[in-house]
């Protein structure tokens, strides 16, 4: 069983999100460059490929979300008192912010 620190998990998620954003940006730039000067069938084929890529992206993202949920669940089960304390502090802070 792997152990993670809060900072490691946060930094890993942050890094993954940054990489994901860069991948989407690169794919968009590549697609725009390809579309210029194409005929209708080529554009249809590209749209089909883009749809497949989006489905793959959704699958990958869903798997990452499930992995993150599983890691969180594992941490809550292994540290129930810490989890309750963190939730209580978070609720207190949120309550204080909403009161303003």
C-alpha positions as CSV (number, residue, x, y, z in Angstrom):
1,X,0.0,0.0,0.0
2,X,1.5,3.3,-1.0
3,X,1.5,6.3,1.3
4,X,1.1,9.8,0.1
5,X,1.4,13.2,1.7
6,X,-1.2,15.9,1.1
7,X,1.4,18.0,-0.7
8,X,2.4,15.1,-2.9
9,X,-1.2,14.3,-3.8
10,X,-2.0,18.0,-4.4
11,X,1.2,18.5,-6.5
12,X,0.6,15.4,-8.5
13,X,-3.0,16.5,-9.3
14,X,-1.9,20.0,-10.1
15,X,0.9,18.6,-12.4
16,X,-1.6,16.3,-14.1
17,X,-4.1,19.1,-14.7
18,X,-1.3,21.3,-16.1
19,X,-0.2,18.5,-18.5
20,X,-3.8,17.8,-19.5
21,X,-4.3,21.5,-20.3
22,X,-1.2,21.6,-22.4
23,X,-2.2,18.4,-24.2
24,X,-5.6,20.0,-25.1
25,X,-4.0,23.2,-26.2
26,X,-1.5,21.3,-28.4
27,X,-4.3,19.2,-29.9
28,X,-6.4,22.3,-30.7
29,X,-3.5,24.1,-32.3
30,X,-2.7,21.0,-34.4
31,X,-6.3,20.6,-35.5
32,X,-6.6,24.2,-36.6
33,X,-3.4,23.9,-38.7
34,X,-4.8,20.7,-40.3
35,X,-8.2,22.0,-41.1
36,X,-7.0,24.9,-43.2
37,X,-7.1,23.9,-46.9
38,X,-8.9,20.5,-46.4
39,X,-11.8,19.1,-48.4
40,X,-15.1,18.1,-46.9
41,X,-14.3,14.4,-46.6
42,X,-11.0,15.2,-44.8
43,X,-12.8,17.5,-42.4
44,X,-15.5,14.7,-41.7
45,X,-12.7,12.2,-41.1
46,X,-10.9,14.6,-38.8
47,X,-14.1,15.3,-36.9
48,X,-14.6,11.5,-36.4
49,X,-11.1,11.2,-35.2
50,X,-11.6,14.1,-32.8
51,X,-14.7,12.5,-31.4
52,X,-12.7,9.3,-30.8
53,X,-10.0,11.4,-29.1
54,X,-12.6,13.1,-26.9
55,X,-14.1,9.8,-25.9
56,X,-10.6,8.5,-25.0
57,X,-9.9,11.7,-23.1
58,X,-13.1,11.2,-21.1
59,X,-12.2,7.6,-20.4
60,X,-8.7,8.6,-19.2
61,X,-10.1,11.4,-17.1
62,X,-12.7,9.2,-15.5
63,X,-10.1,6.6,-14.6
64,X,-7.9,9.4,-13.0
65,X,-10.9,10.6,-11.0
66,X,-11.6,7.1,-9.8
67,X,-8.0,6.6,-8.8
68,X,-8.0,9.9,-6.9
69,X,-11.3,8.9,-5.2
70,X,-9.8,5.6,-4.2
71,X,-6.7,7.2,-2.8
72,X,-8.8,9.6,-0.8
73,X,-11.0,6.8,0.5
74,X,-7.9,4.9,1.5
75,X,-6.6,7.9,3.4
76,X,-9.9,8.5,5.2
77,X,-10.2,4.8,6.2
78,X,-6.6,4.7,7.5
79,X,-6.9,8.1,9.3
80,X,-10.5,8.6,10.3
81,X,-9.9,11.1,13.1
82,X,-7.7,13.3,10.9
83,X,-10.4,13.1,8.2
84,X,-13.1,14.3,10.6
85,X,-10.8,17.1,11.9
86,X,-10.1,18.3,8.4
87,X,-13.8,18.2,7.5
88,X,-14.7,20.1,10.7
89,X,-12.1,22.8,10.0
90,X,-13.2,23.0,6.4
91,X,-16.8,23.4,7.5
92,X,-15.9,26.0,10.0
93,X,-14.0,28.1,7.4
94,X,-16.7,27.7,4.8
95,X,-19.3,28.8,7.4
96,X,-17.3,31.8,8.4
97,X,-16.9,32.8,4.8
98,X,-20.6,32.4,4.0
99,X,-21.6,34.4,7.0
100,X,-19.9,37.5,5.7
